[in-house]
Amino acid sequence: MFIAKVSIFPKNERGLTESKISCKNEVDILSHNDINCLIIVAEQVKHTRSAAEERLIRVAVITVSDRAFQGIYKDESGPKVAAAFPKDMYEVIITKVVPDEVKAIANEIVNCVDNEHADVVVTTGGAGCSARDVTPDATASVIHREVVGFSEVIRLANRDKNPNLILSRGVSGIRNQSVIINLPGNPENARMAIESVLPAIPHCIKTVRQQRPARKHGTASHSSVLHTQKGSAHSGSKAKSSK
């Protein structure tokens, strides 16, 4: 597509008006009723997507399991989840196994987002009701905003196949410009869970990329409170002295 600067010559007038039109060819002559249009300048406009939109969505898969971390058994959930991401749209850049420890899980999520710049971080395992299921707690401690819809769909979409999925405490949310989603630990349940939310992930990523960074109000508001308190104290002192 070309955007052309057009000189319009009315047949019975010497006046010249410039306008812009779209055309298929670099140079063209148009005729319309009593107006002859001569395209004198044309330039091609390339409708290109941003680099962020062009590249594949980067995915990190974290398996949370004490026994898999210790090598007692082979991790099956992580590879199954990674394989569920279509290769024409996603690139799995990290697969990691961590123990069922809040600090280890939280640190790995932060690493994947802040250092490895993964767009999507999915965890599998540790989202149930046992004492060692602490993935939701670790995730909640590092996300900035919750996206409850992902977790709601995961719990309800496949409940006919596995009613126990409603027992998942998994959470989902956003950290910076990345989406974090907790999945069940069972390999087949994890696969069903990620497949149930896959259609919504690209739009979520696009929306997150377009948002402006949030302002940091913590320090400012704290200073304002201190300033107000000092001001009140100063006013109180004046009042006492005037008495």
PADREN-586028 format. One record per residue (C-alpha): residue number from 1; residue in three letters; x, y, z. Coordinates in Angstrom, 1 decimal, always signed. Layout:
BEGIN
+-----+-----+--------+--------+--------+
|   n | res |      X |      Y |      Z |
+-----+-----+--------+--------+--------+
| NUM | ALA |      X |      Y |      Z |
...
+-----+-----+--------+--------+--------+
This chain:
BEGIN
+-----+-----+--------+--------+--------+
|   n | res |      X |      Y |      Z |
+-----+-----+--------+--------+--------+
|   1 | MET |   +0.0 |   +0.0 |   +0.0 |
|   2 | PHE |   +1.2 |   +3.5 |   -0.9 |
|   3 | ILE |   +0.2 |   +6.8 |   +0.6 |
|   4 | ALA |   +0.3 |   +9.4 |   -2.1 |
|   5 | LYS |   +0.4 |  +13.2 |   -2.0 |
|   6 | VAL |   -2.1 |  +14.3 |   -4.7 |
|   7 | SER |   -2.4 |  +17.6 |   -6.6 |
|   8 | ILE |   -6.1 |  +18.1 |   -7.6 |
|   9 | PHE |   -6.7 |  +20.3 |  -10.7 |
|  10 | PRO |  -10.3 |  +21.3 |  -11.2 |
|  11 | LYS |  -11.0 |  +21.5 |  -15.0 |
|  12 | ASN |  -12.3 |  +25.0 |  -15.0 |
|  13 | GLU |  -10.1 |  +26.5 |  -12.3 |
|  14 | ARG |   -6.4 |  +27.2 |  -11.9 |
|  15 | GLY |   -6.5 |  +26.5 |   -8.2 |
|  16 | LEU |   -4.4 |  +23.7 |   -6.8 |
|  17 | THR |   -5.4 |  +21.6 |   -3.8 |
|  18 | GLU |   -3.3 |  +19.0 |   -2.1 |
|  19 | SER |   -4.6 |  +15.9 |   -0.5 |
|  20 | LYS |   -3.6 |  +12.3 |   +0.4 |
|  21 | ILE |   -5.0 |   +9.1 |   -0.9 |
|  22 | SER |   -4.1 |   +5.4 |   -0.8 |
|  23 | CYS |   -3.3 |   +3.6 |   -4.0 |
|  24 | LYS |   -1.8 |   +0.4 |   -5.2 |
|  25 | ASN |   +0.9 |   +1.8 |   -7.5 |
|  26 | GLU |   +3.8 |   +4.1 |   -6.9 |
|  27 | VAL |   +2.6 |   +6.5 |   -9.5 |
|  28 | ASP |   -0.9 |   +6.7 |  -11.0 |
|  29 | ILE |   -3.3 |   +9.1 |  -12.7 |
|  30 | LEU |   -6.8 |   +9.1 |  -11.5 |
|  31 | SER |   -9.8 |  +10.7 |  -13.2 |
|  32 | HIS |  -13.1 |  +11.3 |  -11.4 |
|  33 | ASN |  -15.9 |  +13.3 |  -13.0 |
|  34 | ASP |  -14.7 |  +16.9 |  -13.4 |
|  35 | ILE |  -11.5 |  +16.5 |  -11.4 |
|  36 | ASN |   -8.3 |  +15.2 |  -12.8 |
|  37 | CYS |   -6.0 |  +14.0 |  -10.1 |
|  38 | LEU |   -2.2 |  +13.6 |  -10.7 |
|  39 | ILE |   -0.2 |  +11.8 |   -8.1 |
|  40 | ILE |   +3.1 |  +13.5 |   -8.0 |
|  41 | VAL |   +4.6 |  +12.0 |   -4.9 |
|  42 | ALA |   +4.2 |   +8.5 |   -3.5 |
|  43 | GLU |   +5.8 |   +6.6 |   -0.7 |
|  44 | GLN |   +5.4 |   +3.1 |   +0.5 |
|  45 | VAL |   +4.0 |   +2.6 |   +3.9 |
|  46 | LYS |   +5.0 |   -0.7 |   +5.5 |
|  47 | HIS |   +2.6 |   -1.9 |   +8.1 |
|  48 | THR |   +5.0 |   -3.7 |  +10.4 |
|  49 | ARG |   +4.3 |   -5.2 |  +13.8 |
|  50 | SER |   +6.5 |   -4.3 |  +16.7 |
|  51 | ALA |   +9.5 |   -6.6 |  +17.5 |
|  52 | ALA |   +7.7 |   -7.7 |  +20.7 |
|  53 | GLU |   +4.7 |   -8.8 |  +18.6 |
|  54 | GLU |   +6.8 |  -10.5 |  +16.0 |
|  55 | ARG |   +8.8 |  -12.7 |  +18.3 |
|  56 | LEU |   +7.6 |  -15.9 |  +19.9 |
|  57 | ILE |   +6.1 |  -15.8 |  +23.4 |
|  58 | ARG |   +8.8 |  -17.0 |  +25.8 |
|  59 | VAL |   +7.7 |  -19.6 |  +28.3 |
|  60 | ALA |   +9.3 |  -20.9 |  +31.5 |
|  61 | VAL |   +8.1 |  -24.2 |  +33.0 |
|  62 | ILE |   +8.8 |  -24.8 |  +36.7 |
|  63 | THR |   +8.1 |  -28.2 |  +38.2 |
|  64 | VAL |   +7.6 |  -28.1 |  +42.0 |
|  65 | SER |   +8.3 |  -31.4 |  +43.6 |
|  66 | ASP |  +10.5 |  -32.6 |  +46.5 |
|  67 | ARG |  +11.0 |  -36.1 |  +45.0 |
|  68 | ALA |  +11.6 |  -34.9 |  +41.5 |
|  69 | PHE |  +14.1 |  -32.4 |  +42.8 |
|  70 | GLN |  +15.9 |  -35.1 |  +44.8 |
|  71 | GLY |  +16.0 |  -37.4 |  +41.8 |
|  72 | ILE |  +13.7 |  -40.0 |  +43.4 |
|  73 | TYR |  +11.6 |  -40.1 |  +40.3 |
|  74 | LYS |  +11.7 |  -38.5 |  +36.8 |
|  75 | ASP |   +9.8 |  -35.3 |  +36.2 |
|  76 | GLU |   +6.9 |  -36.0 |  +33.8 |
|  77 | SER |   +4.7 |  -33.0 |  +34.3 |
|  78 | GLY |   +7.2 |  -30.4 |  +33.2 |
|  79 | PRO |   +7.9 |  -31.9 |  +29.8 |
|  80 | LYS |   +4.2 |  -32.6 |  +29.2 |
|  81 | VAL |   +3.3 |  -29.0 |  +29.9 |
|  82 | ALA |   +6.1 |  -27.7 |  +27.8 |
|  83 | ALA |   +4.9 |  -29.9 |  +24.9 |
|  84 | ALA |   +1.4 |  -28.4 |  +25.1 |
|  85 | PHE |   +2.6 |  -25.0 |  +23.9 |
|  86 | PRO |   +2.3 |  -24.7 |  +20.1 |
|  87 | LYS |   +5.8 |  -24.1 |  +18.6 |
|  88 | ASP |   +4.6 |  -21.6 |  +16.0 |
|  89 | MET |   +3.6 |  -19.2 |  +18.8 |
|  90 | TYR |   +5.6 |  -20.1 |  +21.9 |
|  91 | GLU |   +9.2 |  -20.8 |  +22.7 |
|  92 | VAL |  +10.0 |  -22.8 |  +25.9 |
|  93 | ILE |  +13.2 |  -21.2 |  +27.1 |
|  94 | ILE |  +13.4 |  -22.7 |  +30.6 |
|  95 | THR |  +12.4 |  -26.0 |  +32.3 |
|  96 | LYS |  +13.4 |  -26.2 |  +36.0 |
|  97 | VAL |  +12.7 |  -28.4 |  +38.9 |
|  98 | VAL |  +12.5 |  -26.9 |  +42.4 |
|  99 | PRO |  +11.6 |  -28.4 |  +45.9 |
| 100 | ASP |   +8.4 |  -27.7 |  +47.7 |
| 101 | GLU |   +9.8 |  -24.6 |  +49.5 |
| 102 | VAL |   +8.2 |  -21.2 |  +49.4 |
| 103 | LYS |  +11.6 |  -19.4 |  +49.0 |
| 104 | ALA |  +12.9 |  -21.7 |  +46.3 |
| 105 | ILE |   +9.6 |  -21.4 |  +44.3 |
| 106 | ALA |   +9.4 |  -17.6 |  +44.7 |
| 107 | ASN |  +13.1 |  -17.1 |  +43.8 |
| 108 | GLU |  +12.7 |  -19.2 |  +40.6 |
| 109 | ILE |   +9.6 |  -17.3 |  +39.5 |
| 110 | VAL |  +11.4 |  -14.0 |  +40.0 |
| 111 | ASN |  +14.5 |  -15.2 |  +38.1 |
| 112 | CYS |  +12.4 |  -16.4 |  +35.2 |
| 113 | VAL |  +10.6 |  -13.0 |  +35.0 |
| 114 | ASP |  +13.2 |  -10.5 |  +36.0 |
| 115 | ASN |  +16.4 |  -12.1 |  +34.6 |
| 116 | GLU |  +15.3 |  -14.5 |  +31.9 |
| 117 | HIS |  +12.4 |  -12.2 |  +30.7 |
| 118 | ALA |   +9.9 |  -15.0 |  +30.2 |
| 119 | ASP |   +6.5 |  -13.8 |  +29.1 |
| 120 | VAL |   +4.7 |  -16.7 |  +30.7 |
| 121 | VAL |   +5.8 |  -18.7 |  +33.7 |
| 122 | VAL |   +3.8 |  -21.8 |  +34.5 |
| 123 | THR |   +4.3 |  -23.9 |  +37.6 |
| 124 | THR |   +3.2 |  -27.5 |  +37.9 |
| 125 | GLY |   +2.8 |  -29.1 |  +41.3 |
| 126 | GLY |   +2.4 |  -28.0 |  +44.9 |
| 127 | ALA |   -1.0 |  -26.4 |  +44.4 |
| 128 | GLY |   -3.1 |  -28.8 |  +46.4 |
| 129 | CYS |   -4.3 |  -28.9 |  +50.0 |
| 130 | SER |   -1.4 |  -30.7 |  +51.8 |
| 131 | ALA |   +1.0 |  -29.0 |  +54.1 |
| 132 | ARG |   +3.8 |  -29.2 |  +51.5 |
| 133 | ASP |   +1.6 |  -27.6 |  +48.8 |
| 134 | VAL |   +3.0 |  -24.1 |  +49.0 |
| 135 | THR |   +3.2 |  -23.1 |  +45.3 |
| 136 | PRO |   +0.2 |  -20.7 |  +45.5 |
| 137 | ASP |   +1.7 |  -19.0 |  +48.6 |
| 138 | ALA |   +5.0 |  -18.5 |  +46.9 |
| 139 | THR |   +3.4 |  -17.2 |  +43.8 |
| 140 | ALA |   +1.1 |  -14.8 |  +45.6 |
| 141 | SER |   +4.2 |  -13.3 |  +47.3 |
| 142 | VAL |   +5.8 |  -12.3 |  +44.0 |
| 143 | ILE |   +2.9 |  -11.3 |  +41.7 |
| 144 | HIS |   +1.8 |   -7.7 |  +41.5 |
| 145 | ARG |   -1.7 |   -8.3 |  +40.4 |
| 146 | GLU |   -3.9 |  -11.4 |  +40.4 |
| 147 | VAL |   -5.7 |  -12.7 |  +37.2 |
| 148 | VAL |   -8.3 |  -15.0 |  +38.8 |
| 149 | GLY |   -9.9 |  -16.1 |  +35.5 |
| 150 | PHE |   -7.0 |  -18.4 |  +34.6 |
| 151 | SER |   -7.2 |  -20.3 |  +37.9 |
| 152 | GLU |  -11.0 |  -20.4 |  +37.8 |
| 153 | VAL |  -11.0 |  -22.0 |  +34.3 |
| 154 | ILE |   -8.4 |  -24.5 |  +35.4 |
| 155 | ARG |  -10.5 |  -25.6 |  +38.4 |
| 156 | LEU |  -13.8 |  -25.8 |  +36.5 |
| 157 | ALA |  -13.2 |  -26.6 |  +32.8 |
| 158 | ASN |  -12.0 |  -30.1 |  +33.4 |
| 159 | ARG |  -14.0 |  -31.0 |  +36.6 |
| 160 | ASP |  -16.1 |  -33.6 |  +34.7 |
| 161 | LYS |  -12.9 |  -35.6 |  +34.0 |
| 162 | ASN |  -11.4 |  -35.0 |  +37.4 |
| 163 | PRO |  -13.7 |  -33.6 |  +40.1 |
| 164 | ASN |  -10.7 |  -33.2 |  +42.4 |
| 165 | LEU |   -9.4 |  -30.3 |  +40.3 |
| 166 | ILE |  -11.7 |  -28.0 |  +42.3 |
| 167 | LEU |   -9.4 |  -28.6 |  +45.3 |
| 168 | SER |   -6.6 |  -26.8 |  +43.6 |
| 169 | ARG |   -5.4 |  -23.7 |  +45.4 |
| 170 | GLY |   -3.5 |  -22.5 |  +42.4 |
| 171 | VAL |   -3.3 |  -18.7 |  +41.7 |
| 172 | SER |   -2.5 |  -16.8 |  +38.6 |
| 173 | GLY |   -1.3 |  -13.2 |  +38.2 |
| 174 | ILE |   +1.1 |  -10.7 |  +36.6 |
| 175 | ARG |   +4.6 |   -9.7 |  +37.6 |
| 176 | ASN |   +5.9 |   -6.8 |  +35.6 |
| 177 | GLN |   +4.9 |   -7.7 |  +32.0 |
| 178 | SER |   +4.8 |  -11.5 |  +32.6 |
| 179 | VAL |   +2.0 |  -13.9 |  +33.4 |
| 180 | ILE |   +2.4 |  -16.5 |  +36.1 |
| 181 | ILE |   +0.0 |  -19.5 |  +36.2 |
| 182 | ASN |   -0.2 |  -22.4 |  +38.7 |
| 183 | LEU |   -1.0 |  -25.8 |  +37.3 |
| 184 | PRO |   -1.8 |  -29.1 |  +39.0 |
| 185 | GLY |   +1.0 |  -31.6 |  +39.6 |
| 186 | ASN |   -0.4 |  -34.6 |  +37.9 |
| 187 | PRO |   +1.0 |  -34.8 |  +34.3 |
| 188 | GLU |   -2.3 |  -35.3 |  +32.6 |
| 189 | ASN |   -4.2 |  -32.8 |  +34.7 |
| 190 | ALA |   -1.4 |  -30.3 |  +34.1 |
| 191 | ARG |   -1.7 |  -30.8 |  +30.4 |
| 192 | MET |   -5.5 |  -30.4 |  +30.4 |
| 193 | ALA |   -5.2 |  -27.3 |  +32.6 |
| 194 | ILE |   -2.7 |  -25.4 |  +30.3 |
| 195 | GLU |   -4.7 |  -26.4 |  +27.2 |
| 196 | SER |   -7.9 |  -24.9 |  +28.8 |
| 197 | VAL |   -6.3 |  -21.5 |  +29.2 |
| 198 | LEU |   -4.0 |  -21.3 |  +26.1 |
| 199 | PRO |   -6.5 |  -19.4 |  +23.9 |
| 200 | ALA |   -6.5 |  -16.4 |  +26.3 |
| 201 | ILE |   -2.7 |  -16.2 |  +27.0 |
| 202 | PRO |   -1.7 |  -14.3 |  +23.8 |
| 203 | HIS |   -4.2 |  -11.5 |  +24.3 |
| 204 | CYS |   -3.3 |  -11.2 |  +28.0 |
| 205 | ILE |   +0.4 |  -10.9 |  +27.0 |
| 206 | LYS |   -0.5 |   -8.2 |  +24.4 |
| 207 | THR |   -2.5 |   -6.3 |  +26.9 |
| 208 | VAL |   +0.2 |   -6.4 |  +29.5 |
| 209 | ARG |   +2.9 |   -5.3 |  +27.1 |
| 210 | GLN |   +0.8 |   -2.2 |  +26.2 |
| 211 | GLN |   +0.3 |   -1.0 |  +29.7 |
| 212 | ARG |   +2.3 |   +1.8 |  +31.3 |
| 213 | PRO |   +4.4 |   +0.9 |  +34.3 |
| 214 | ALA |   +2.7 |   +1.7 |  +37.6 |
| 215 | ARG |   +4.1 |   +4.5 |  +39.6 |
| 216 | LYS |   +5.8 |   +3.7 |  +42.9 |
| 217 | HIS |   +3.8 |   +5.5 |  +45.6 |
| 218 | GLY |   +5.2 |   +3.7 |  +48.6 |
| 219 | THR |   +8.1 |   +6.0 |  +49.5 |
| 220 | ALA |   +6.3 |   +9.2 |  +48.5 |
| 221 | SER |   +3.1 |   +8.4 |  +50.5 |
| 222 | HIS |   +5.2 |   +7.4 |  +53.5 |
| 223 | SER |   +7.1 |  +10.7 |  +53.3 |
| 224 | SER |   +3.8 |  +12.6 |  +53.0 |
| 225 | VAL |   +2.5 |  +11.0 |  +56.1 |
| 226 | LEU |   +5.7 |  +11.9 |  +58.0 |
| 227 | HIS |   +5.5 |  +15.4 |  +56.7 |
| 228 | THR |   +1.9 |  +15.7 |  +57.7 |
| 229 | GLN |   +2.6 |  +14.3 |  +61.2 |
| 230 | LYS |   +5.5 |  +16.8 |  +61.6 |
| 231 | GLY |   +3.3 |  +19.6 |  +60.5 |
| 232 | SER |   +0.5 |  +18.6 |  +62.9 |
| 233 | ALA |   +3.1 |  +18.3 |  +65.7 |
| 234 | HIS |   +4.5 |  +21.8 |  +64.8 |
| 235 | SER |   +1.0 |  +23.3 |  +64.8 |
| 236 | GLY |   +0.3 |  +21.7 |  +68.1 |
| 237 | SER |   +3.4 |  +23.2 |  +69.6 |
| 238 | LYS |   +2.4 |  +26.7 |  +68.4 |
| 239 | ALA |   -1.0 |  +26.3 |  +69.9 |
| 240 | LYS |   +0.5 |  +25.3 |  +73.3 |
| 241 | SER |   +3.0 |  +28.2 |  +73.2 |
| 242 | SER |   +0.3 |  +30.7 |  +72.4 |
| 243 | LYS |   -1.6 |  +29.6 |  +75.5 |
+-----+-----+--------+--------+--------+
